[in-house]
Amino acid sequence: MSDPKRIDYSVNDYIATLTMNRAPVNAIDHPMIDAIHAGLLRADADEDVRAIIITSALPGMFCGGMDLRMVAAGDAQNLREFVYKFYMKTMDIQYAMKKPTIVAINGPARGAGMTLSITSDVIVAADDIDLGYPEIDIGLIPAIHYAHLPQQISRHQAFELLFGGKPIPASEAASLGIINHVVPRAQLLAKAISIGKMFAEKSPTIMALGRQSFMRANDLDYRRNVENQIETLCNVFETKDGREGLNAFLEKRAPIWSK
């Protein structure tokens, strides 16, 4: 177990499972992302692991996003350190890993939950959940997704999702190519495990070399684009509307935007 308060870690049949377990919504704070990073690195170093699954122990939520109370309470420098750790370190760990990662989304995924998902290799979702990018509604931006989503779907579809803020059903996300598979909730983990077993049957050496080659082939300017978006997000945190949106969300009221 990496962190009993936030992440459960287990290995079975060459598959490591990292299960987020921070009620009520698996909000991502420093200890949470540290535990996820530690779990990924532990699994990557374990010769008895050939694939990794990330999922949630909470039946009604995969991940609701960053811990907004932490974000609202932080100063500019602390927020910058957290954002770089969450986005860049997560992406760099996934980039360098030798083993495939699978996300099994068993509840709504928002903000940081979407980021955890898209940094993985394969995404499986329950058929009764939805996904979304609600940052615009609280005066923030979904940073990494400005670089990622237009590569997955059309630019125009991406713009509507990122700037509309409305969630979409898992079935629609699959039809757009955002996720790989949608299955009944009762079959979700079994589907993720079956994919993990498929990968586990391959040569670990060839999988490692192939995955690293795949990451290099598809990186191009992606990392630089993400870093640019993170800089914008850090600047957004310091704006009047950025602070107003966060405070309004935490106070459960409508934001009053500046003119």
N, C-alpha and C positions, 0 to 999 in steps of 0.2 A: 504494500500500500504506500503510495507516494505521499499523500497528504490526507489523513482520515477525515479532515474537515471539508475537503474540496474535491479530491480525486481518488477514486478506488482503482487499483491496478491489479490485474490478474492475467495469467497466461494459461492457455489451454490449447492443445493440438497445434502448437507453433503460432498461435494467434494471441497477441497481447491486446487486452481491452482496457482502455482508459475511460472510466465512467465518471462524468462530472456529477458532483453531489453537494451543491451549495444552494440550499433552499433560500428564497422561494423561486428564483428564476435563473440560477447559475450565472449571476452577474459576474463579469470579469474584473477582478481587481489584481493588485500585485501578487498576492499569494496564490491566487487562482491560476494566473498565466505562468507563474513560476512552477507550479505543480504540473501543469500541462507540458511545459518544456521539459521538466525533469522526467516525466513519464515517456515522452517521445524519445529522448536521448537514452533512457534506460532500455527501452525496447529495441532501439537501433543497435545498441551494444551487446544485446543478449543473443548468443548463438542459437538459443532455443526458440527465438521469435523470427518469423518470416513475413508476417503481415500485422498491421495494427488497426484496431477499430477505436474510434472515438464516439461516445454516445452519452446519454444522460440517465441518471437514476430517477429523475423527477418525471412522473407519468404525464404531466400536462405541460412540460416545457423542456425544450432542448437548451436554448440559451437566449436570454432576453437582451443581451448586449453588455456594454461596459457598465461598471458600477457607477451610476450617474451621481450618487451622493459623494463618492470619492472624487469624481471629476469636478463637481461643483465646489468642493471644499479645497481643492488643490490650487497652488499658485502656478504661474505660467511654466516655470522650470520643472516642477514636479510633473505637470501634465505632459510636457514634452518628453520627459524621461519615460513615462508610462506608455505613451503612444508609440514611441520608437521601439520600446521593448515588445509591446503587443504586436505591432505590425511587422517591423523589420526583423526582429529576432525570430518570431514565429515563421516568417517566410524563409529566413536563412536556414533555420533548422530543417524545415521541410525540404528545402532545396538540396541540402547536403545529405539527406537520409538515404540509406541503401535499401530500404524496405518500403513497400507500398502502404499508404494510409487510406483508410476507408472511414467515412463519417456516416453514422446511422442516426438520422434526425427523427426523433420520436415525439417531438412537440414543436410549437412555433419557434422559428429561428429569426432573430432580429439583430441588426447591427453587427456586433462582435460575433454573434452566433453564425452569421453568414460569412464573416471573415474566416473563422475557424474552418468552416465547411469548404470554402473555395481554395484554401491553401492545401487541401488534401488531394488525393488522386482520384477517388471515386466517392460519389455521394448517393446514398440510398435514403429514401424518406417514406414515412407512413402516409397512407392515402388520405388521412383525415386532418393533416396539418397544413399550415400555410407559412410562407416565407415572405420577408419584406425588408425594405430599407426605409425605416421611419425617421431617419435623422433629420431630414428637411423640416419635419413638423416640430422639432424642438430646437431649431436654429443651429443644427450641426450639419456636417457632410459625411457621407459614407466613403471617405478617402480612397481606400484600396480599390473599391468597386468602380470608381471612375476609370481606373486603368484596366480592370479585369473584365467587367461586364460587356463592354462593346466588342471585346474579342470573342465572347461566347455567343452573343446574339447580335441583332442589328443595332446600329447606333441609335436609331429612332426608338426602337423598343426599349433599349437601355435607358435612354433619356427619360422616357415616361415613367419607368419604374423607379429610377433614382430621384427624380424631382417631383413625382406624384406622391410618394410616400405610402401608397396603398399596398397591403399584402396581396399575394396571389396564391391560389391553391397549389399544392405540390404537383398535381397533374398538369397544370399550366406551366409550371417551372420546368417540368420534364419535357413538355412539348417544345419549349423554347431552347432546350439544350443546357439549362442551368444545372440540372441534376441528372443522374444516370437512370435510376430506377425508382418507381413508386409501387409500394406493395401494401397489402392490408397490415394494420398495426401489429396484429398477432404474429405476422411473418417477418417483421422488420429485422430483428436480430439474426434470425436464421438466414435471411438473405445476405446480410453483411458477412456472416460467418462463411457462407458458401462461397462468396467472392474471395474472402481471405484464404480459404482452403485451396481455391483454384490457384491463387498466387503462390501459396506455400508449397505446392507441388513442383514448382519450377526450380531450376538451379539457383541457389542463393547467389552464387558468383555472377551468373549472367543477369539475374534480376538487378543486382546492385550496379553492375556496369551499365546495363540498359537503362535503368531509371535515371542514373546520373547523366547519361547521354541525352535522354529525353528532356530532362530539365534544362540542360545547356542549349539544346536545339530550340526550345520554346521560350527561353528567357529573353533573348534579344535586348531591347531597352526596357523590359517590363519592370525590373527592380528600380531603375532610375525614375520611371514614371510614377511608381508607387511612392518613392521618396519625395517627389515633388508634391504629390497629393497630401502626404503627411504634413509637409510644411504649411500647406494651405489650411489643413485642419487645425494645426497649432495656432495659426493666426485667427481662425474662426473662434477658438476658445476665448480669445482676448477681446472680441468685439462685444458691444453692448447687447446686440441681439442674441449672440451666443450665450451669454450669461442669463439673459432674460428667458430664453427658451428652456434652459436647464432648470432655472428656479421655478418657472411656471409648471413644468412637468412634475417636479418634486412636490410642489404645493397643490397639485391637482387642479389647476386653473388654466384658462385660456391665456396664451402669451399676448403681450402688448408690444408689437413690433415698432421699432423706430421708423420714422418717415424718411 
